[in-house]
Amino acid sequence: MKKILMAAALLVAGASIANAEGYNRVALSYDMQHFSMNKEYTGADKSAGRNLNGFGVAYTHGFGVAENMFVETGLGFNAGFGTESEGDYKQKMQNMNFKVPVNYVYRFNV
């Protein structure tokens, strides 16, 4: 009996996978990153901070695993750049990172 139920479940899952279509997505974004320092670091009563302006680029592919259910994976890159001046002191900051997301997604229409 267990073998029959398992075979039926595999058959239904196979039919669902055939109905689920994969998709691709490309995203571009503006990123503003803020880094704040605490009182112990700055020696002042107020927290100081630095802002970095940057951009992000990402590609995602959704693999259909069942009806309206997907596993997403892809590659993303974010970069942030900033400069701060105070008197003769000038500081440049750069932050770059890559990410490889893996998500399990249930997709529905709104």
C-alpha positions in Angstrom: 0.0 0.0 0.0 2.9 2.4 0.8 4.4 1.7 -2.6 1.2 2.6 -4.3 0.8 5.9 -2.4 4.5 6.7 -3.1 4.0 6.1 -6.8 0.8 8.2 -6.9 2.6 11.1 -5.1 5.5 10.9 -7.6 3.1 10.9 -10.5 1.3 14.0 -9.1 4.6 15.8 -8.4 5.8 15.0 -12.0 2.6 16.4 -13.5 3.0 19.6 -11.3 6.5 20.1 -12.4 5.5 19.8 -16.0 2.9 22.7 -15.4 5.4 24.9 -13.5 7.4 27.2 -15.9 10.7 28.7 -14.9 11.4 32.4 -15.2 14.3 34.8 -15.4 14.6 38.2 -13.7 17.2 41.0 -14.0 17.2 43.8 -11.4 19.1 47.1 -11.3 18.9 49.2 -8.1 20.2 52.4 -6.4 21.7 51.6 -3.0 22.3 54.0 -0.2 24.3 52.5 2.7 24.7 54.1 6.0 27.4 53.1 8.5 27.1 54.6 12.0 29.7 54.7 14.7 29.0 54.6 18.4 30.0 57.0 21.1 33.0 54.9 22.2 34.5 55.1 18.7 33.9 58.8 18.0 34.4 60.2 21.5 31.4 62.5 20.9 27.9 62.4 22.4 26.2 62.1 19.1 26.7 59.1 16.8 28.6 59.9 13.6 27.9 58.1 10.4 29.0 57.7 6.8 26.8 57.4 3.8 27.7 55.5 0.6 25.8 55.9 -2.6 26.0 53.0 -5.0 24.2 50.5 -7.3 23.2 46.9 -7.5 22.8 44.4 -10.3 21.2 41.0 -9.9 20.1 38.1 -12.0 17.7 35.5 -10.7 16.3 32.3 -12.3 13.3 30.4 -10.9 13.2 26.7 -11.4 9.7 25.2 -11.2 9.4 22.4 -8.7 5.6 22.2 -8.3 2.6 24.2 -9.3 3.3 27.8 -8.2 6.4 26.7 -6.3 9.9 27.6 -7.3 13.5 27.4 -6.2 15.2 30.7 -7.1 19.0 31.1 -7.5 21.1 33.7 -9.1 24.0 36.1 -8.7 24.0 39.7 -7.4 26.6 42.5 -7.1 26.4 45.6 -5.0 28.9 48.5 -4.8 28.9 51.7 -2.7 31.2 54.7 -2.9 31.6 57.8 -0.7 34.0 60.6 0.3 34.1 62.6 3.5 36.2 65.7 4.1 37.0 67.5 7.3 39.7 70.2 7.1 42.8 68.7 5.5 41.6 65.2 6.1 39.9 63.4 3.3 38.6 59.8 3.5 37.4 57.6 0.7 35.2 54.6 1.3 34.3 51.7 -1.0 32.2 48.7 -0.3 31.6 45.9 -2.8 30.0 42.5 -2.3 28.7 39.6 -4.3 25.7 37.4 -3.2 24.4 34.1 -4.3 20.8 33.8 -3.1 18.9 30.5 -2.9 15.2 31.0 -2.1 12.2 28.7 -2.0 9.2 30.7 -3.4 5.5 30.2 -3.6 4.2 32.4 -6.4 0.6 33.7 -6.6 -1.1 36.3 -8.8 -2.5 39.5 -7.1 
